[in-house]
Amino acid sequence: MKFDALIQAVSNRQQQIKQYLSEERNRLQFKNTHLQEAVYSYVNAGGKSLRPAVLMFACGAVGGDEVQALPAAAAVELYHTFTLVHDDIIDRDEMRRGVPTVHTQFSARARQEMGYDAATAEHYGLAVAILAGDLQQGWAASLLPDLHTTYGLPPALALNLVSELFRRTQITLINGETTDILQAELPVEAVSEADVLNMLWEKTGILYQFAGRAGAAIGLREADLNHPTVQAVGEFTGKCGTAFQIQDDILGIVGDEKRVGKPIGSDIREGKRTIIVLNALPRMSEADRDFMLKTLGNDSASEADIKRATKLLDDAGGIQHARDLSRRYIAEAIGHLEVLPPSAHKDLLLLWADYITERDL
């Protein structure tokens, strides 16, 4: 199949990262079993691990040794996992990657194993998830210095990547998450497509950009993150990351729930002002638009209402518009890779870009 080589390459890197983190866990001193299990819950649940894989592909594409990028790849995986754990709390999601979300898992376990009442158990689940995310974030930071201490890369490179991740990237990402929350409460007419695209860039594109920049800098052993090649690879991965999130929004409406790993239609129930919604609403009849606005943000909307809303969005062309926009981002992204010579690793980056708009999970 078309993407077999990519899927196998990502799987290989995922196993390397899991092995690296398994060895690293011995450096952590967990005193609470629930906290330890929460930290590893999503890591062990079989996520895609695309961000760390892309980081390693970028390292190889500039002629570097992928093994030297392992600490940064593992850091990106942990950092991304922290954002998922906290995002699930914010969105009140109960499923992730086909398993209960961390806060849901440990709320249930507090009732079953500890005999807590419903309110106390819910609070416990939220507390464990917040603390697990905090620990994942701190663990990610602690891995980046290993680029120097273990693999001998320039200390300035390791320091600059810590600064890049925990200053520019983190501030941008959390700002995007905050904007996502606020947009859901604004009148639809107060949110523009440009507003949503900027939010998607901040929420998703920025961490993919970091992965590309980190991989290229490590491969080049270059401490200057403004190096032209580092910037070009980062532009490629950042634009691809934004396209990836647009595709996520499409799958959140028309995907297969078993493949996606979370309830289809949750974005509609949460009232998210997606590209799909903003594009489709003006093309609907007044009656259909009224129904759509009543359903959007209604967390008790029935399955029949969600199905009708989905059909309205599709019939009005919102889903196709989002697909076209995602492909446009990919086309722009690919142009940034012209700075790289042909190689197997560059081919993997290009295959990943192609995969983004065709994936179903």
N, C-alpha and C positions, 0 to 999 in steps of 0.2 A: 504493500500500500504506500501511498504518497508520503506519509509522514512517519513511516516505520523507523527510518534512520534517526530522525529527530527524537522520537519517543524513546528509542533505545539509548541514545546519547544522554538524554535528560535522566533516564532511569539509572544509568551508570553513575552520573554525578550525584544523584540523590543518595545512592548507596554509600558513596564515598563520604558524603556529608553526615549521614546517619552514623557511620562508623566513627568519624571524627568526633561527633558530639557524644557518642557512647563512651569513647575514651576520655573525653573532656569532663564528663559528668562526675568522674572520680575526684575532680578538683573542687567540686561544690560539696558543701556539708549540709545536706538536707536533714533537718531534725523532725520534719513533719511529712508523713507519708502522702497525705492528700496533696500537699504543695508540690512534692516531687512528681506525682502522677499528673497533676494539672499542667505543670511545665512541659511535660512530654506528650500530653494528650493529642494535640494536633500534629506534632512532629511524627508521631507513630500512626496517625490515622490515614496516611497515604495521600498527602497533598501533592500538588503538581511540582513543587520545588523549581519553578521556572526562573525566579529571580536569581538564586544562586547558580543555576545552570548557565544562565545568560552571562553572569559575571565570569564564569570559567571559560565559556566560549570566547568572550571578549579578550580575555587574557591570552588564549591561544591564537586568536586572530591577529594579534600584533606581534606574534612570535615568542610569547612567553611560555613559561612552564606552569601548567595548570595546578600542579601540586602545591606550588608556592602560594596560590590564591585560596587554598582551602580555608584558612582562618577567616578571610573576608567573606567567602561564600557561606560559611556556617553562620557568621555574624548576621548576614543579610537574611538568612532563613529564620534565625531566632527573632530578629527585629520585626520581620514581616509577621511572624506568628504572634508576637506581642500585640501588634495592631489588630489582628483578627480577634484575639481573645477580648480585647477591650471594645472593638467594633460590635461584636455580638451582644455585649451588654447594652451598648448604646441603642442598637437596633431591636433589642428584645428578641433576638433570634433564638430558636430552640434547637436548630439542627445546623451542623457544619460538616462538610465532607462525609455526609451520610451517618454521622454519629451525633449524639446530643452535644450541644455547646458546653464549654467548660463550666459556666455558672449553672447551667441546667443539670449537668452531671452531678455536681457536688451539692446542689440543693437536694436532689433526690437521695444521694448517699447520706446526707445529714438526717433525713427523715428515717431512712431504712436502717442505718448503722448506729445512729446516735440518739434516735428517738426524739428529735427536735420537732416542735410544732411547725406548721406550714410557714408562718411569718419568720420565725427564727431560722428555719432551714433555707428559705429564700435569701435572707441576709447573709447567711454563711456561704452559700454558693457564690454570691456576688463578691464577697470579701476574698474568697480563695482565688477567684478568677482575676480580680484586680491585682492581688499580690503576685500571682503567677506571671501575669503580663509584666509587672514591674521587674520581676526577677529575670525574665527573658530579655528585657531591654538592657539591664545591667550586665547580663552575661554576654550579650552581643558586644558591648563596649569593651569588655575584658579580653575578647578574642583578638581584636585588631592589633594590639601590640605584638602578638605572636608573629606577625609578618616580619618583624625585625628580630625578635629574640630567638625564634625557631628557624626562620628561613633566611635571615641575613639581609633582608631588604632594607633600603635606607630608612633610618629612624624617622626622618622628616616625612617620608611617605606614610608610614603608619600613623604618625601624629596628625597629618593633614586629613587622612581618611576618618579618623575619630572626629575631628572637627567638622568635616563635611557631613557626616552622618548625623551627629548630635547637635549641630547648629543649623545649617542651611536646610538639610533634608528634613529633619524632625520638625522644625518650626513650620516649614511649608506643608508637610503632610498633615500635621495636627490642625493647621489653619484650614486646610481642605476638608478635613473631617467636620470641623465646626461649621463651615459654610454649608456642607451637605445637610447637617441637622437644621440649620436656620432656613435653608431654602424650602424644606418640606412644610414650613409654617407660613411661608409667604404666599400671597395671592399668585396664581399661575401667571397672570399678566405682568407681575413684577419681576419675573425671572426670565432672562434672555438665554438663547442658545450659547452665546459667548460666555455668560455667567457659568453655565453648566460645564462647558468645555474647560474653563479655567479651574473649576472645582475638581474635575476629573484629572487634570494635569497635576494639581496639588496633591490630591488624595492618592493617586496611583502612579502617574507618570514620573513623579519626582524620585520614588524609590527605585524604579527601573532605571532612571537616569543615573542614580548613584551606582547601581550595579554595573552599568556599562563603563562609567568613568573609573570606578575602582578596578575593574578587570583590566582595562587598557593601561592604567597607571602601573599596576602590578606587573603586567607583562612587559612593559617598557622599563620597569624599575625607575619610574619617573615621579619625583616628589611634587613637581609642578602640575597641579590639576587643571591649569589653564593651557597646558600643552595642546597644540592643534588637534593631534590625533585623539587624545583623551577627550577633548570637547566634542569631536565629531562622533565618536562612538557613543558618548553620552546622549547626544542629540538623537541618534538613531534609536537607542533603547528607550529614551524618554517618550518619543513620539509613538513608538510601538506600544509602550505601556498605557498611554492614553487610549489608543485604539483597542487595546486589550480590555479596558474598562467599559468602553462603548459596547463591545461584544458581550461583556458580562451583563450589561443592562438588557441587551437583546435576549440572552439566554434566561435572564430572570423573569421574562414574560412568556417566551415560547420554547424554552428548553425542556428537556426531559428531567423531571425531578430526581430520578434515581441517578442520572448521570451528573447533574449539577450538584447534587448533595445538599440542597436546601429547598424549602417550599417555593414552588413557582407562584408568582403573583404577590410575593411579599413586598416588592417595591411599590406595587399599586396600593396595597393595604397601608404601607408606611407613608404614602403620599409623596413619594420622591418625584421631583420635577426633572425627569429624565429627558434626554434629547428626543426620545420617541414621543413622549407625552406633549412636549412643547411644539413639535412639528405637526402632530396629528390633530390637536384640538381645533385650530382655526379651520380645518377642512371638514369638520363634522357639522351635521345639521344641529339646529338649536336644541332639539330634544335629545339627541345623542350626546351633545356636549354637556347638557345639564346632568344626564345620567353619569357621564364620565367624572364630572366634578364632584358628584355626590359619592361616587365609589372611591375616588382617589383620597387616601387618608382615612378610609373607614376600616378600622382593624377588625370589624365584625362582618365585613362583606362576605356574602355566601360564595360558594364555588361557582354557582351559576352566574353571579354578578361578575366575578373575576373573568370567567370565560367570555361573557359578553363584552366586557371592557377590553379584553385582549383582541377580540375580533374587530372591535371598533378601531383600535389603534392600528391594526394591520390593514384594514380596509381603507383607512385614511392615508396610508402611505408612511406612517411614522417609523415602522420597523425597517422598511426599505431605505428610508432616508438615513437612518442610523447606520445601516450596513454600508451605504455609499460613503458616508462620512468616515467610517472606520477604514475603508479601503484607501481613501484619500490621505489619511494620516500615514498609512503604511507606505504609500507611494512616495510621500515626502521624506519619510524616514530612510528609505533605501538609498536615496541620493547621498546621504551623509557617509555611506560606507565606501564611496568611491576612493577615499584616501587609503583604503586597505588593499594590499595585493591579493590575488586569488589564493585561496587555501581551503582546506577541509573545514577549519573552524569558521571562516567567513561564510562558507556554504551553510553551516548549521545556523548561523545568525539569520541568513536570508530565508532559510526554511522555516525558522521560528516566526519570522515576520509573515510569511505566507500562511502559516498555521493559525495565526491569531484570528483572522476573519473567517476561517472555515471550521474552527473547533466547535464541539458541541458539549464541552464540559469545562 
